[in-house]
Amino acid sequence: MSAASPFTSPSAQAWEGFWRAAPTGAGEVFWDADPALAVQLHLPLFEGHFDPGLPVVDLGCGNGTQTRHLAGRYARVVGIDLAGAAIGRARAEDVHGTAEFRCLDATDPDAMRALHAELGDAHLYLRGVLHQCAPGDRARIVANIAVLLGTRGRVFAVEPAASAKDVLRSLAQSPTGPPAKLRAVLSHGISPGDMADTAVPGLLAAQGLRVVASGRLPLATTEYRPDGSRIEIPTNWLVAAAAGGSAGPVRRPGPGAGRLPSR
């Protein structure tokens, strides 16, 4: 599918190993939910804040499931990921070539500045990325996000709420062990980080970004409980913009925005 990731940090190698070992096919990865249960629920929350003329970057795109859906809504969508194996899979699964995919380290300021030089101001879609990063890397990624946004871009970020750790702990400590897809993640040394609900707004504020919309939303996984109910993780979402930029169009989500469809 692709060459190995050129990055050698423990985090990069863990993700490379995970994506090389992960089964192919829809829904085979713990968080790889169908777009109807992920980005389609997010669109009503952020599309009123996103200038449709700007490109969109899906940071931490993995195998590109959500990226491809975004590419159906925006003229140019670029998925970036640390793992070469993930990018190789994303390209292979994008049979119609609707999106662009690149192996890129979002903590690297030179790489992110070069991306901004190419794209200009861009929007960011960030789904469950920061909580997996070391605290120092979180700050670096957000600093680089601010560069990509420029004055006109917006970032939509959704991250597990602090209460998510209780859900994940109960799954990991189940008498029968964690569900298979979660076990596959943990076996590669990848585990959810502890992150306070105030962490992401604080990181954004430190880079001169202001929150223009926020809320809570369950994140659907691809695993199920013994009773057949889908496992969901509580998350916080927000839209942020450069403090000095224009407010831009704002359309408040309707009453059904972000609600999971019934099974």
Buried (B, 14 or more C-beta within 10 A) or exposed (E): BBEBBEBEBEBBBBBBBBBBEBEEEEBBBBBBBBBEBBBBBBBBBBBBBBBEEBBBBBBBBBBBBBBBBBBEBBEBBBBBBBBBBBBBBBBBBBEEEBBBBBBBBBBBEEBBEEBBEEBEBBBBBBBBBBBBBEEEBBBBBBBBBBBBBBEBBBBBBBBBBBEBBEBBEEBBEEEEEBBEBBBBBBEBEBBBBEBEBEBBBEBBBEBBBBBBBBBEBBBBBBBEEEEEEBBBBBBBBBBBBBEEBEEBEEEEBEEEBBEBEEE
